[in-house]
Amino acid sequence: MGNRKDHYYNKSKQEGYRSRAAYKLQQFDDRFDVLFGGASVVDLGAAPGGWLQVAAERAGARGKVVGVDFQSITQFETDAGLETVRGDMTEDETRQRVRDAANGSADVVVSDMAPDMTGEYDLDHARSVHLARQALETARELLDAGGHFVVKVFDGRDFQDLLADIEDEFAFVATHSPDASRDASSELYVVGKNHIVAPIAEGDEHTVEIVDTGDEGDGIARIEGYTLFVDDAAEGDTVDVTVTDLKPNYGFAERRDGA
């Protein structure tokens, strides 16, 4: 396995990919099917462009691929349906340019962002989690219902909290270390499939039927398949409620009659 780095490096040169990282996205997509023909894809940390090439190939002529990085991305020989944004995703102006380039939404958000390495493991891990959370926030902003998300992160003490937050947003979540990752690397990739978007908003008022009881005794109502927990309500009740808090998978509401 010691020559795996050289294998993928040489393979990328032979096949015209800008980086060996292209094979990581290929392998990830082969396993989890996150890219598809006609997809709108946003690639964070896209330089030098290996993931962009794979995303553009798999999205095809009907697709739209937007790559963003604070480093310049050299233009491609053929860049139909492919657009790049140079900027820092921590800045509002860059985020707005990405939203504009993606026409306000995306089917897939992928991130291979990594921090500048210091060699101090805990610090590098913490910085990678920070970047992964930036990517997750971008996914929240851009992904349509049912959209997919792929993000790189270094394993460590904050990983489980990040994973739990991703699990709150997607119907299916898994972790994977592609064969094309370097042998000694601690990098992991997390995939979230089928982004869940609440069909209601905080402050909305609804009349709902309580169809079940939660583990803590709350009543459970459903609006367009979305689960809403209601305090002080029993199965079979029909109640007027105000929505007070929303998560992607479920929300909370209070009865308006003060019961």
C-alpha positions, -999 to +999 in steps of 0.1 A: +000+000+000+030+023+003+029+033-033-008+041-034-001+078-034+022+074-064-004+053-081-032+079-079-008+107-086+004+091-118-031+080-128-043+116-125-015+128-148-023+101-173-060+107-173-059+145-173-072+152-138-058+182-120-053+163-087-053+128-073-083+139-052-105+134-083-104+097-076-117+102-040-149+119-053-152+092-081-150+064-055-173+082-031-199+088-058-196+052-071-205+040-036-231+065-025-246+080-058-246+116-048-240+130-083-263+126-112-271+138-147-284+174-148-274+181-112-266+215-099-234+211-078-215+235-056-179+225-049-162+242-019-124+244-017-124+235-054-088+244-064-070+231-084-101+215-099-100+177-097-134+175-080-148+201-104-138+178-133-155+148-118-186+168-109-189+182-144-184+148-160-212+132-139-236+162-140-232+162-178-242+188-204-275+196-186-258+201-152-244+233-136-212+232-115-199+261-094-165+259-077-152+283-051-118+287-035-097+316-022-070+303-046-073+310-083-087+281-103-072+280-138-098+280-165-108+247-181-104+241-219-142+235-220-161+251-191-197+250-204-219+247-174-189+253-151-183+285-132-157+294-106-157+320-078-126+332-061-131+342-025-132+332+012-164+313+023-161+330+057-170+363+040-206+372+033-197+388-001-182+355-013-212+335+000-235+358-019-215+354-051-218+316-048-255+319-042-258+340-073-237+317-094-258+287-083-290+306-090-300+304-053-301+266-049-282+234-055-289+196-057-255+187-043-229+205-021-194+189-018-165+202+002-129+191+001-118+221+022-088+215+045-070+239+068-033+249+064-016+222+084+003+232+115+014+196+125-004+201+159-031+175+156-058+189+179-055+223+162-056+209+127-087+188+137-105+218+152-098+239+121-111+211+098-143+209+119-147+247+116-144+244+078-168+214+077-194+235+097-190+263+071-198+237+044-228+225+064-241+260+067-237+264+029-256+232+024-284+245+046-286+277+026-285+261-009-297+225-009-332+218-021-353+192-003-338+158-011-303+173-019-270+156-010-239+167+009-203+155+010-177+170+034-141+162+044-131+164+081-102+151+102-111+126+128-109+137+164-127+147+196-152+171+179-162+148+151-192+131+168-208+165+175-204+175+139-218+141+127-248+145+150-256+179+135-253+165+099-277+136+110-302+162+120-303+175+085-304+144+063-324+112+060-293+091+054-258+098+068-226+077+065-188+081+069-163+068+045-125+068+038-119+064+001-091+041-011-076+071-028-070+089+005-034+088+017-024+058+039-015+079+069-043+104+066-069+109+094-093+124+069-129+111+068-157+120+045-193+123+056-221+119+032-256+132+039-283+122+014-319+135+011-319+169+028-350+174+048-366+208+046-394+217+070-427+225+052-436+250+079-420+281+096-416+293+132-446+314+142-470+296+119-504+288+133-521+254+125-549+232+135-536+197+139-547+163+149-526+144+175-519+110+160-494+096+184-475+101+217-438+108+220-414+091+244-416+121+268-454+123+267-457+150+241-484+147+215-473+141+179-489+157+149-478+155+112-479+182+086-471+170+051-452+141+067-432+164+090-433+156+127-445+182+152-443+177+189-471+194+209-470+199+247-500+188+268-518+171+240-531+135+238-536+111+209-570+119+193-570+156+202-575+183+176-558+214+187-548+249+175-510+254+178-482+279+172-449+266+158-421+275+182-390+257+170-379+238+139-353+212+132-350+196+097-365+163+109-390+176+135-403+207+152-421+219+184-454+237+189-474+251+217-512+250+221-528+284+216-556+276+240-532+276+269-541+240+279 
